[in-house]
Amino acid sequence: MELKLARTELASKPKTISLEKLFESIKQDNSAIFYFDKTNSHKDLMDSVSKFEESGFNVYFKEIRYGLDQDDYLYQFHII
């Protein structure tokens, strides 16, 4: 499964990361915070949350608004 990371600039395209790479980075530190782009489907995000929870991790999933516009948001995963 591929997820799009949050953009660092509004005009740029989001970079993608595989679920396997996320697992690798979490296994190194036992904890991580990831920010994902709003163009990810909610279903894919919830599927990835369930995969992490099945592996024994706790996942805190939030939608973060950073502006006044309705489309100014991104998703945060805090995985412990």
N, C-alpha and C positions, 0 to 999 in steps of 0.2 A: 504494500500500500504506500502510495506517495502522498505527502502532505506539503503544502506550500507554507514556507516560513514567512513571517511578517516582513514587509518591505522596509528598507532603511530610508528610501526616498520615495515620494509620492509618484514620480514619473517612471520609476524603474519597475521591472517585472519581478514578481516574487520568485525566490529560489525554492527548489523542491528538495525534500529529504525523505528517505525511506524510513519505514518503521524499524527496520533492523539497525540502521545507524543511530536512531534514537535510543534503542535498547543498549547499544554498545556504549554510548556516552553516559548513560545512567549507571551501567555496571561499573564504570571507572570511578564515579563520584558518589554513588548510592543516592543521589538527589540531583534534581535539575529543574530549571525553569525554562520553558520554551514559549515563544510567541508565534502565533500562526496568523496567516492572512485571512481576511474576511471572505475571500473567494473560495475557501474550502467548504465543502458541503457539511452540513451539520451531522448528517448520517456517518460520514467518514470519521469525523472527530469523535463521535460517540463510540464508534467501533474501535478506534484506537484506544480510547479510555478503557473500554472493557478488556482489551488485550493486555494492557498494563496491569489492570486489577487481577486478571486471571494469573498473571505471573507473580503476584504477591506484592505489588506496589500500591500505594495510595495515590490517587490522582485528584487534584483540586482543579476544576475546570471553571474558568470565568470568562465572561465577555467584558472587555475593557473599552470604554468610550473615551476618546481623546480629543473630541471637538464637539461643536454644537450641532453639526450636521448629522442627520440620521444615519448616514453611511460612514461616519468616522468611528470605526471600531475595529478591534482585533481580538483574538482569542488567546488566553493564557492557560498553559498547563503547568502546574507545579507538581512534580512527581517526587515522591519520597519512598 
